[in-house]
Amino acid sequence: METVSTSKSFGGIQGVYRHESRECASEMTFALYLPPQAEDGPVPLLWYLSGLTCTHQNVMDKGEYRRAAAEHGVAVICPDTSPRGADVPDEPDNWQFGQGAGFYVDATEPAFARNYRMASYIISELPELLAGRFPLDMNRQSIFGHSMGGHGAITLALKRPGRFRSVSAFAPIAQPSTAGWSRTAFEKYLGQDEQAWRAYDATHLIEDGFRLPELLVDQGDADGFLDDGLRPWLLEEACKAAGIPLTLNMRAGYDHSYFFISTFMADHIAWHAERLK
Ligand SMILES: N[C@@H](CCC(=O)N[C@@H](CSC=O)C(=O)NCC(=O)O)C(=O)O
């Protein structure tokens, strides 16, 4: 693993690291913020999964998470959203599929199965890489994210009870298997059998019996993707039917951008920090 950069921030260290990924068969880059408390011993780890078109860098530059992370003594890891590189299959003119659009699935279609293994990358490879190299308490992890990444956080946690102490999301895609901007990606990564897509769809996982102890979601009501892409009411209905306590904060006037995310970032970090104690 190579250190790309380290910068002191709010008393801690914002690092960027690069490594050869076993799961994605490509070079991958991630950002890790260590709060000042990490100098004295292992700190809990909060995963932030980014949305379509992002790398590790969008949230690092615009998410404004470091002040709250330092205050609460929580490390924040921001992985990339897909495998990268000239050898990785891609559709450069399509922002909803391929590089920057991994959807946190393990692809099964032959053209993509070698590289597009973001579920295993986040759940297995990256934690293995982090453990021991950084002062992190891997028994205390939580997860959140935005849009494609908010949905990814919910699905990864639903399928692994106990792995994450808490889960939250900014404007998550509620049901990607039926939304216009994600349906095609599911077909290309996972094949035509829609039954197989259920394992990567939050509302369907909940319908199929998977559970979370609770869920926090913030959603802007001026989000241009609200009605066609995000549809938080589908998540609300699924959680209600399943008895999952959902706090859905509809935020008046906010859109889908990092201006929205950064506004509520400190609230989410405080909420996770309380559960990571
Ligand atoms: N290029 C698209 C807009 C893409 C977009 O809004 N991406 C969001 C995530 S959307 C769901 O996963 C994002 O986080 N973008 C990065 C950023 O820095 O804002 C278009 O032209 O509509």
The ligand as an SDF file (V2000), in Angstrom:
LIG
                    3D

 22 21  0  0  0  0  0  0  0  0999 V2000
  -23.5820   13.8930  -13.6240 N   0  0  0  0  0  0  0  0  0  0  0  0
  -24.9160   13.7890  -13.1760 C   0  0  0  0  0  0  0  0  0  0  0  0
  -25.0650   14.0500  -11.6890 C   0  0  0  0  0  0  0  0  0  0  0  0
  -24.3580   13.0360  -10.8780 C   0  0  0  0  0  0  0  0  0  0  0  0
  -24.5790   13.2610   -9.4030 C   0  0  0  0  0  0  0  0  0  0  0  0
  -25.3560   14.0900   -8.9690 O   0  0  0  0  0  0  0  0  0  0  0  0
  -23.8830   12.4770   -8.6030 N   0  0  0  0  0  0  0  0  0  0  0  0
  -24.0230   12.5910   -7.1950 C   0  0  0  0  0  0  0  0  0  0  0  0
  -24.4240   11.2590   -6.6440 C   0  0  0  0  0  0  0  0  0  0  0  0
  -25.9310   10.7290   -7.4250 S   0  0  0  0  0  0  0  0  0  0  0  0
  -26.2510    9.1830   -6.7880 C   0  0  0  0  0  0  0  0  0  0  0  0
  -25.5360    8.3320   -6.5240 O   0  0  0  0  0  0  0  0  0  0  0  0
  -22.7300   13.0650   -6.5870 C   0  0  0  0  0  0  0  0  0  0  0  0
  -22.4620   12.8460   -5.4380 O   0  0  0  0  0  0  0  0  0  0  0  0
  -21.9320   13.7490   -7.4000 N   0  0  0  0  0  0  0  0  0  0  0  0
  -20.6130   14.2160   -7.0200 C   0  0  0  0  0  0  0  0  0  0  0  0
  -20.5260   15.6150   -6.5300 C   0  0  0  0  0  0  0  0  0  0  0  0
  -19.4000   16.0200   -6.1700 O   0  0  0  0  0  0  0  0  0  0  0  0
  -21.5420   16.3140   -6.4420 O   0  0  0  0  0  0  0  0  0  0  0  0
  -25.7980   14.7640  -13.9320 C   0  0  0  0  0  0  0  0  0  0  0  0
  -25.2410   15.4150  -14.7830 O   0  0  0  0  0  0  0  0  0  0  0  0
  -27.0060   14.8150  -13.6510 O   0  0  0  0  0  0  0  0  0  0  0  0
  1  2  1  0
  2  3  1  0
  2 20  1  0
  3  4  1  0
  4  5  1  0
  5  6  2  0
  5  7  1  0
  7  8  1  0
  8  9  1  0
  8 13  1  0
  9 10  1  0
 10 11  1  0
 11 12  2  0
 13 14  2  0
 13 15  1  0
 15 16  1  0
 16 17  1  0
 17 18  2  0
 17 19  1  0
 20 21  2  0
 20 22  1  0
M  END
$$$$
